[in-house]
Amino acid sequence: MNIKNNQTNASKKLGKLPIWSLKDLYLSQNDKSLSRDLNNIKNGTLKFEKKYLNKVKSLSAENLYTAIIHLEQIDVLMDKVLSYAHLLVAEDGNNEKNKIFYQQMQEKITNFASSIIFFTLELNQIPEKQISKLVKNQKLQIYKNWIINKRSFKPYQLDLKIEKILQDKSITSHSAWIRLFDDLIASLKFPFKKEELNKEILSKIKSLTNSLRGVSMDVYDYKTALIVIKDFKNKEKANFARDFLKEKTNLLRLKNNFVILSSQYKNMLIYKTLDLYKE
């Protein structure tokens, strides 16, 4: 409850913020066209599976072209749904309703996609001589690079049942860790002119650091906002970086307290706190 109140108070302090218009995708999470697209994806994947399962290897160039077109139409709808759900979360990472919606869409699309995962597996079972002959077809020429790219994964593909299991489990495996990381980052707060802002301040510092090339940045303590910029080859480069950051951070009015130290690994470090001048 306190977290929700704090977020509401922070929004009031920041005033009316710009909001992305996603109407080109869907009007809302309850948009009828969204339900229609999900239904089309479900029916489309089932029909595709019924028509082409265990038949890809024997398709003519013309029929393979038709199958790829059908698959592309399904993928476009899937990407449209997931893009909408993702952009809602990207707009406000602390909105629980959007996060739940994103999770639901991921689960639905993953479930639908398991019906068509067979296609690229069977495509990769076509002998090289046969596929070389097929891609000479004028219509298939537009998908030649796509076919070559998919076939490059042939050495790493597994049995269809295993591939389906891996895809179904992806939501609760690596995707879940990515989502947890995004949630944690979105919840971070830093002091800025007596107000609370999220990761934007840290992002600006990181952007400047990335432009230096060859160096990295770590945040060691979020409470004191101590950051370490490291991996300099020598003291001269560290001095240059210190002067560069001092010059470029006027917008944030950061304190002039850069300190250069040498670590036990002989990397030059810049320790910097995100404390700001008090007006």
C-alpha positions in Angstrom: 0.0 0.0 0.0 2.9 2.4 0.9 4.6 1.7 -2.4 1.5 2.5 -4.3 1.0 5.7 -2.4 4.6 6.7 -3.0 4.3 6.1 -6.7 1.1 8.2 -6.8 2.7 11.1 -4.9 5.7 11.0 -7.1 3.5 11.2 -10.2 1.7 14.2 -8.8 5.0 16.0 -8.1 6.3 15.4 -11.6 3.1 16.7 -13.1 1.4 15.5 -16.3 3.9 13.3 -18.1 3.8 12.5 -21.9 2.2 9.1 -22.7 2.8 7.1 -25.9 -0.1 6.8 -28.2 -0.4 3.1 -29.1 -3.7 3.5 -31.0 -2.0 2.3 -34.2 -1.7 -1.1 -32.5 -4.8 -1.3 -30.2 -7.0 1.2 -28.5 -6.8 -0.5 -25.1 -6.2 -3.9 -23.5 -9.9 -4.5 -24.0 -10.0 -3.6 -27.7 -12.1 -6.0 -29.7 -9.5 -6.1 -32.4 -7.0 -7.5 -29.9 -9.4 -10.3 -29.1 -9.9 -10.9 -32.8 -6.2 -11.0 -33.5 -5.6 -13.5 -30.7 -8.4 -15.7 -32.0 -7.0 -15.4 -35.6 -3.5 -16.4 -34.3 -5.0 -19.4 -32.4 -7.0 -20.7 -35.5 -4.2 -19.8 -37.9 -1.5 -21.8 -36.0 -3.8 -24.9 -35.6 -4.7 -24.8 -39.4 -1.0 -24.4 -40.3 0.0 -27.3 -38.1 -2.8 -29.5 -39.6 -1.8 -28.6 -43.2 2.0 -28.8 -43.1 3.1 -31.0 -40.1 5.3 -33.8 -41.5 4.9 -32.5 -45.0 7.5 -29.7 -45.3 10.2 -31.9 -46.7 8.0 -32.9 -49.7 6.7 -29.4 -50.6 7.2 -28.0 -54.0 8.8 -24.5 -54.4 5.3 -23.0 -55.0 3.8 -24.7 -52.0 6.8 -23.8 -49.8 6.4 -20.2 -50.8 2.7 -20.4 -49.8 3.5 -21.9 -46.5 6.1 -19.2 -45.7 3.6 -16.5 -46.6 1.1 -18.1 -44.2 3.7 -18.3 -41.5 4.7 -14.7 -42.0 1.1 -13.5 -41.6 0.9 -15.4 -38.3 4.2 -13.9 -37.1 3.1 -10.4 -37.9 0.0 -10.7 -35.7 2.1 -12.3 -32.9 4.6 -9.5 -33.0 1.8 -6.9 -33.1 0.3 -8.3 -29.9 3.6 -8.7 -28.1 4.8 -5.2 -29.2 1.7 -3.6 -27.8 2.0 -5.4 -24.4 5.8 -4.7 -24.2 5.4 -1.0 -25.0 2.7 -0.7 -22.2 5.2 -2.0 -19.7 8.1 0.1 -21.1 5.9 3.2 -20.7 5.4 2.5 -17.0 7.4 -0.3 -15.4 5.6 0.0 -12.1 2.1 -0.4 -13.5 0.9 -3.7 -12.1 -2.0 -4.0 -14.6 0.3 -3.6 -17.5 2.8 -6.1 -16.2 0.0 -8.7 -15.7 -1.3 -8.0 -19.2 2.2 -8.5 -20.6 2.6 -11.8 -18.8 -0.7 -13.0 -20.1 0.1 -12.1 -23.7 3.5 -13.9 -23.4 1.8 -17.0 -22.2 -0.9 -17.0 -24.9 1.5 -16.3 -27.7 4.0 -19.0 -26.5 1.2 -21.5 -26.3 0.0 -20.7 -29.9 3.6 -20.7 -31.2 4.2 -24.3 -30.0 1.9 -25.4 -32.8 4.1 -24.0 -35.6 7.6 -24.7 -34.1 7.8 -27.8 -36.3 8.1 -25.8 -39.5 11.7 -24.6 -39.3 12.8 -28.0 -37.8 11.4 -29.8 -40.9 12.7 -27.1 -43.2 16.2 -27.9 -41.9 15.7 -31.6 -42.7 15.5 -30.9 -46.4 18.8 -32.0 -48.1 21.1 -29.2 -49.3 20.8 -30.1 -53.0 17.0 -30.0 -52.8 16.9 -26.7 -50.9 19.4 -25.1 -53.4 17.1 -26.1 -56.2 14.0 -24.8 -54.4 15.4 -21.3 -53.7 16.0 -20.8 -57.4 12.3 -20.4 -57.7 11.5 -16.8 -58.5 8.9 -16.4 -55.8 11.1 -18.0 -53.1 14.1 -15.7 -53.9 12.7 -13.0 -51.6 12.9 -15.6 -48.7 16.2 -17.0 -49.6 18.2 -15.2 -46.9 15.5 -16.1 -44.3 15.8 -19.8 -45.3 19.6 -19.7 -45.1 19.4 -18.1 -41.7 17.0 -20.6 -40.3 19.1 -23.5 -41.7 22.2 -22.1 -39.9 20.6 -23.3 -36.6 20.4 -26.9 -37.9 23.4 -28.2 -35.8 21.7 -27.0 -32.6 18.1 -28.0 -33.1 16.6 -30.8 -31.0 13.7 -33.1 -31.2 10.3 -31.5 -31.8 9.0 -32.6 -28.3 12.1 -31.2 -26.6 11.9 -27.9 -28.6 8.3 -27.5 -27.5 9.2 -28.1 -23.9 12.0 -25.6 -24.0 9.7 -23.0 -25.6 6.9 -23.6 -23.0 9.4 -23.3 -20.1 11.0 -20.2 -21.5 8.5 -18.0 -19.7 9.4 -19.4 -16.3 13.2 -19.6 -17.0 15.3 -17.0 -18.7 12.4 -14.7 -19.5 11.3 -14.7 -15.9 14.8 -13.5 -14.8 14.8 -10.8 -17.4 11.4 -9.6 -16.2 12.6 -9.7 -12.6 15.6 -7.5 -13.5 13.4 -5.0 -15.4 11.1 -4.8 -12.4 13.9 -4.2 -10.0 15.5 -1.5 -12.2 12.2 0.3 -12.7 11.7 0.4 -8.9 15.0 2.1 -8.2 14.9 5.7 -6.9 17.6 8.3 -6.7 17.6 11.8 -5.0 17.4 14.7 -7.4 16.7 18.2 -6.2 14.8 16.9 -3.2 12.6 14.8 -5.3 12.6 11.1 -6.3 13.4 10.1 -9.8 13.9 6.6 -11.2 16.8 5.1 -13.2 17.0 8.2 -15.5 19.8 9.9 -13.6 21.9 6.7 -13.6 21.1 6.1 -17.2 22.5 9.6 -18.1 25.8 8.9 -16.3 26.0 5.4 -17.9 25.4 6.9 -21.3 28.4 9.2 -20.8 30.5 6.4 -19.5 29.7 4.2 -22.5 30.9 6.9 -24.9 34.3 6.6 -23.3 34.7 3.1 -24.7 36.6 0.3 -23.1 35.5 1.2 -19.6 32.6 -0.2 -17.4 30.5 1.1 -14.6 29.1 -0.6 -11.5 26.8 0.6 -8.8 28.0 -0.6 -5.4 25.5 0.9 -3.1 22.1 2.3 -4.2 21.5 3.9 -0.8 24.5 6.2 -1.0 24.5 6.0 -4.8 28.2 5.1 -5.0 29.3 4.2 -8.5 32.6 3.0 -9.8 33.9 3.6 -13.3 36.8 1.2 -14.0 39.0 -0.6 -16.5 41.1 2.3 -17.6 44.5 1.3 -19.1 46.4 4.1 -17.4 46.1 7.1 -15.1 46.1 9.5 -18.1 43.0 8.0 -19.5 41.3 8.1 -16.1 42.2 11.8 -15.7 40.8 12.4 -19.1 37.5 10.6 -18.2 37.3 12.6 -15.0 37.5 15.9 -16.8 35.1 14.7 -19.5 32.5 13.7 -16.9 32.9 16.9 -14.9 32.3 18.9 -18.1 29.3 17.0 -19.3 27.4 16.7 -16.0 26.4 20.3 -15.5 22.8 19.4 -16.3 22.7 17.3 -13.2 24.8 19.7 -11.1 26.8 16.8 -9.6 29.3 17.6 -6.9 32.9 17.9 -8.0 34.2 14.9 -6.0 35.7 12.6 -8.5 38.6 10.6 -7.0 41.0 8.4 -8.9 42.3 5.3 -7.2 44.2 2.2 -8.3 42.6 -1.2 -7.6 44.5 -4.4 -6.7 44.2 -5.4 -10.3 45.9 -2.1 -11.4 42.8 -0.8 -13.1 42.1 2.9 -12.6 38.8 3.5 -10.8 36.7 6.7 -10.6 34.5 6.7 -7.5 31.6 9.1 -7.7 28.6 9.7 -5.5 25.3 10.9 -7.0 24.9 13.5 -4.2 23.7 16.8 -5.7 24.1 20.5 -4.9 21.4 21.8 -2.6 19.8 24.9 -3.8 
